[in-house]
Amino acid sequence: MPAEADLAKLYTDYYTHQASLPNSVRNPLGRFLDRVRASHLHARFGYAPLSASWINKLLGLFAYIHPAWKENLEASVFYLSAQRGGRLLEVGCGSGATLQSMEQKGWSVTGLDFDEDAVKNARSKGLDVRHGQLSAQEFADESFDAVVMSHVIEHVPSPGALLGECRRVLKKGGVLVALTPNADSRGHGHYRRNWRGLEPPRHLQVFTARSLASMAYGADYDTVESFTSMQGAIYIWHASAEIAKDGRHDMNAEVGLHRRILLQITGLVIGWLHVLLPGRGEVAVIVCRK
């Protein structure tokens, strides 16, 4: 395991240094998918739809055609119900794209990351983002309604202590949501040492849904729900295939149209496989309440 003082050196060229791509210009398909997203998130979690028409409400049903896409969509709001003005902390917010999206959905957001370049990137968007570890921020007890982290806990040397600190800053009744690569996934079973979820040396440990839940109970959360998701599955399978073939994967490389179409077809297949045979999705998720 790398020394804790050296961890930042592993992220000098990480994808979180990149600026988010603008969404101001959308083609007809993009606009249609925007309406599907908004409709599904309204029906599932209560976020504001783009339109109140009955046709717009029905559009959310299209999300169920592509289960992996639907799970990406639901994970994008961390399975959180809408809470306008609720205080949300994202640990490991990177460049702030998710924070910005949650702010637009009505949350009052704060972010945190130990990668200084990523923090600068996020702050350039006008976001409240702190630099360093959560334990060093001196947040008051019971400061937040929700604490979220996506693909973060596998990067930290003391994950149990992190879960405990998250609990401390949560309000009574608040929720922690954490996503991390699932060591018991079909992708890991298929690609083994070439599985993208291993990502040495950045991933210091890899969890299953059960081991993650056990650690959360050890941090004294009142209730812990654990499950697996196909969030990120299309990317993980694509990256794992590249590692198996070429010995490496470039996170910043562009993917051509033909390849993107093939990946969506692959995602459709593995998404429906997960629906029919659940429990081995690419990501382990815990939803914990204080």
Wavefront OBJ file of the C-alpha trace (Angstrom):
o trace
v 0.000 0.000 0.000
v 1.379 3.467 -0.847
v 2.284 5.739 2.065
v -0.591 8.098 2.916
v 1.635 11.122 2.295
v 2.280 9.891 -1.258
v -1.343 9.245 -2.282
v -1.787 12.603 -4.035
v 1.095 11.727 -6.374
v -1.070 8.960 -7.890
v -3.544 11.533 -9.242
v -1.307 13.981 -11.122
v -2.997 13.143 -14.456
v -6.369 11.881 -13.200
v -9.597 12.495 -15.139
v -10.893 14.796 -12.381
v -8.517 17.491 -13.660
v -10.558 17.858 -16.833
v -13.256 20.489 -17.177
v -16.791 19.190 -17.660
v -18.122 19.312 -21.193
v -20.853 21.906 -21.827
v -24.406 20.718 -22.445
v -25.634 23.928 -24.031
v -25.923 22.439 -27.529
v -28.080 19.303 -27.687
v -29.173 17.314 -30.713
v -32.756 15.964 -30.886
v -31.744 12.622 -29.339
v -29.951 14.425 -26.522
v -32.995 16.589 -25.819
v -35.240 13.519 -25.827
v -32.959 11.734 -23.346
v -32.922 14.851 -21.155
v -36.714 14.622 -20.943
v -36.552 10.899 -20.173
v -34.025 11.572 -17.397
v -36.082 14.360 -15.856
v -39.306 12.352 -16.081
v -37.785 9.255 -14.474
v -36.099 11.214 -11.675
v -39.400 12.994 -10.996
v -41.335 9.730 -10.775
v -38.662 7.892 -8.783
v -37.285 10.578 -6.468
v -39.504 13.663 -6.777
v -37.145 15.971 -8.681
v -38.730 18.661 -10.839
v -39.713 17.485 -14.352
v -39.034 19.550 -17.458
v -42.765 19.628 -18.142
v -45.909 18.699 -16.214
v -47.670 17.245 -19.269
v -48.873 13.644 -19.147
v -46.778 12.831 -22.229
v -43.663 14.025 -20.446
v -44.527 11.896 -17.421
v -44.793 8.806 -19.625
v -41.344 9.439 -21.088
v -39.744 8.168 -17.889
v -40.886 4.667 -18.793
v -38.321 4.613 -21.613
v -35.581 4.378 -18.963
v -36.678 0.819 -18.186
v -35.751 -0.351 -21.687
v -32.041 0.006 -20.888
v -31.512 -1.111 -17.253
v -27.809 -0.167 -17.130
v -28.634 3.338 -18.376
v -31.458 3.605 -15.825
v -29.136 2.583 -12.999
v -26.579 5.180 -14.086
v -29.377 7.740 -13.957
v -30.541 6.763 -10.468
v -26.969 6.647 -9.162
v -26.410 10.165 -10.528
v -28.605 11.476 -7.673
v -27.259 8.871 -5.218
v -30.754 7.380 -4.851
v -31.691 10.487 -2.824
v -35.214 11.863 -2.788
v -35.518 15.548 -3.642
v -34.921 17.825 -0.658
v -34.856 21.470 -1.699
v -32.390 23.344 0.461
v -31.118 20.159 2.084
v -27.401 20.269 2.871
v -25.355 17.743 0.904
v -21.653 16.952 1.262
v -19.852 15.052 -1.489
v -16.615 13.444 -0.310
v -14.270 13.051 -3.266
v -16.157 15.461 -5.509
v -13.422 15.658 -8.164
v -14.065 18.392 -10.708
v -17.512 19.100 -9.237
v -19.741 17.887 -12.081
v -22.007 15.885 -9.762
v -22.081 18.658 -7.163
v -23.160 21.113 -9.841
v -25.932 18.770 -10.970
v -27.210 18.254 -7.411
v -27.150 22.014 -6.800
v -29.298 22.502 -9.902
v -31.728 19.966 -8.421
v -32.209 22.068 -5.305
v -29.590 20.816 -2.862
v -27.270 23.162 -0.955
v -23.932 21.564 -1.771
v -20.433 21.376 -0.338
v -17.616 19.313 -1.793
v -14.329 17.891 -0.613
v -11.330 16.373 -2.396
v -7.678 15.765 -1.514
v -6.552 16.381 -5.129
v -5.635 20.068 -5.280
v -5.994 20.364 -9.071
v -9.469 18.805 -8.954
v -10.452 21.255 -6.209
v -9.307 24.204 -8.326
v -11.340 22.836 -11.233
v -14.452 22.539 -9.056
v -14.032 25.988 -7.515
v -13.826 27.511 -10.994
v -17.509 26.507 -11.338
v -18.393 28.647 -8.326
v -18.817 25.648 -6.023
v -18.015 25.493 -2.304
v -15.258 22.872 -2.350
v -12.693 22.201 0.371
v -9.241 20.676 -0.011
v -8.006 17.829 2.188
v -9.375 14.957 4.245
v -12.841 15.042 5.821
v -11.419 14.722 9.338
v -9.345 17.888 8.819
v -12.300 20.125 7.866
v -13.694 20.544 11.393
v -17.324 20.448 10.276
v -19.688 20.718 13.236
v -21.582 17.637 14.383
v -24.845 17.064 12.487
v -24.058 19.535 9.693
v -25.503 17.699 6.677
v -28.716 16.007 5.576
v -26.809 13.763 3.162
v -23.201 12.672 2.679
v -22.360 10.960 -0.593
v -19.288 9.458 -2.208
v -18.930 7.735 -5.544
v -15.902 5.526 -6.146
v -14.004 7.101 -3.271
v -13.884 4.700 -0.333
v -11.614 2.285 -2.215
v -9.030 5.079 -2.481
v -8.650 5.818 1.246
v -6.337 4.012 3.677
v -8.814 4.010 6.606
v -12.318 3.450 5.182
v -13.887 2.552 8.528
v -12.710 5.812 10.060
v -14.086 7.697 7.047
v -17.527 6.111 7.510
v -17.413 7.092 11.181
v -16.573 10.706 10.359
v -19.384 10.783 7.783
v -21.780 9.638 10.487
v -20.579 12.370 12.846
v -21.336 15.184 10.391
v -24.745 13.738 9.441
v -27.886 15.107 11.041
v -30.124 12.694 12.924
v -32.135 10.906 10.243
v -29.559 11.871 7.617
v -28.327 9.475 4.975
v -24.924 8.344 3.733
v -24.688 6.838 0.241
v -21.454 5.244 -0.963
v -20.698 3.497 -4.257
v -17.570 1.437 -4.944
v -16.442 -1.288 -7.382
v -17.931 -4.656 -6.417
v -15.311 -7.390 -5.986
v -18.042 -10.002 -6.511
v -19.211 -8.579 -9.863
v -19.627 -10.479 -13.110
v -17.006 -8.231 -14.653
v -14.428 -9.217 -12.036
v -15.345 -12.855 -12.479
v -14.862 -12.583 -16.241
v -11.791 -10.332 -16.524
v -10.118 -11.297 -13.235
v -6.779 -9.450 -12.889
v -7.674 -7.251 -15.888
v -10.879 -5.971 -14.290
v -10.984 -2.169 -14.314
v -12.316 -2.048 -10.760
v -8.951 -3.156 -9.366
v -7.081 -0.054 -10.650
v -3.755 -0.548 -8.862
v -2.150 1.295 -7.161
v -4.967 3.849 -6.650
v -7.533 1.379 -5.302
v -6.139 0.403 -1.916
v -8.875 -2.174 -1.276
v -11.920 -3.544 -3.069
v -15.197 -4.390 -1.342
v -18.303 -6.494 -1.804
v -21.752 -5.213 -0.868
v -21.649 -7.453 2.203
v -18.208 -6.328 3.423
v -19.123 -2.677 2.853
v -22.355 -3.087 4.838
v -20.498 -4.843 7.651
v -18.069 -1.939 7.894
v -20.977 0.541 7.983
v -22.629 -1.338 10.848
v -19.262 -1.180 12.616
v -19.413 2.611 12.248
v -22.693 2.552 14.240
v -25.255 3.532 11.597
v -28.826 2.765 12.643
v -29.861 1.124 9.368
v -27.788 -0.094 6.433
v -29.165 -1.163 3.058
v -26.723 -2.781 0.635
v -27.163 -3.844 -2.969
v -25.297 -3.990 -6.259
v -25.832 -1.808 -9.296
v -24.916 -1.693 -12.969
v -23.803 1.928 -12.546
v -20.745 2.415 -14.735
v -20.944 -1.140 -16.082
v -20.596 -0.144 -19.737
v -17.409 1.783 -19.019
v -15.988 -0.895 -16.692
v -16.459 -3.673 -19.253
v -15.014 -1.495 -22.027
v -11.965 -0.545 -19.950
v -11.437 -4.114 -18.739
v -11.479 -5.405 -22.320
v -8.826 -2.838 -23.270
v -6.644 -3.824 -20.322
v -6.983 -7.509 -21.246
v -6.034 -6.750 -24.855
v -3.402 -4.002 -24.561
v -2.350 -4.131 -20.920
v -3.592 -0.581 -20.294
v -6.584 1.751 -20.515
v -6.503 5.500 -21.136
v -9.361 7.119 -19.183
v -9.066 10.310 -21.221
v -9.115 8.712 -24.691
v -12.053 9.457 -26.985
v -14.290 6.564 -28.033
v -15.440 6.443 -31.654
v -19.090 6.259 -32.710
v -18.899 2.613 -33.835
v -17.369 1.601 -30.514
v -19.953 3.602 -28.558
v -22.790 1.800 -30.345
v -21.238 -1.590 -29.566
v -20.809 -0.578 -25.934
v -24.471 0.415 -25.645
v -25.505 -2.959 -27.071
v -23.195 -4.691 -24.590
v -24.650 -2.555 -21.814
v -28.176 -3.525 -22.830
v -27.287 -7.227 -22.602
v -25.470 -7.100 -19.261
v -28.104 -4.740 -17.868
v -30.919 -7.192 -18.559
v -28.741 -10.027 -17.233
v -28.510 -8.111 -13.972
v -32.299 -7.646 -13.897
v -32.858 -11.380 -14.397
v -29.980 -12.515 -12.160
v -29.353 -9.689 -9.660
v -26.642 -9.463 -7.040
v -23.456 -9.287 -9.127
v -23.533 -5.768 -10.530
v -20.300 -3.878 -11.136
v -20.825 -1.537 -8.195
v -21.574 -2.177 -4.531
v -23.833 0.399 -2.872
v -24.668 1.167 0.743
v -27.430 3.498 1.912
v -26.989 4.170 5.633
v -29.153 6.184 8.005
v -28.156 7.765 11.286
l 1 2 3 4 5 6 7 8 9 10 11 12 13 14 15 16 17 18 19 20 21 22 23 24 25 26 27 28 29 30 31 32 33 34 35 36 37 38 39 40 41 42 43 44 45 46 47 48 49 50 51 52 53 54 55 56 57 58 59 60 61 62 63 64 65 66 67 68 69 70 71 72 73 74 75 76 77 78 79 80 81 82 83 84 85 86 87 88 89 90 91 92 93 94 95 96 97 98 99 100 101 102 103 104 105 106 107 108 109 110 111 112 113 114 115 116 117 118 119 120 121 122 123 124 125 126 127 128 129 130 131 132 133 134 135 136 137 138 139 140 141 142 143 144 145 146 147 148 149 150 151 152 153 154 155 156 157 158 159 160 161 162 163 164 165 166 167 168 169 170 171 172 173 174 175 176 177 178 179 180 181 182 183 184 185 186 187 188 189 190 191 192 193 194 195 196 197 198 199 200 201 202 203 204 205 206 207 208 209 210 211 212 213 214 215 216 217 218 219 220 221 222 223 224 225 226 227 228 229 230 231 232 233 234 235 236 237 238 239 240 241 242 243 244 245 246 247 248 249 250 251 252 253 254 255 256 257 258 259 260 261 262 263 264 265 266 267 268 269 270 271 272 273 274 275 276 277 278 279 280 281 282 283 284 285 286 287 288 289 290
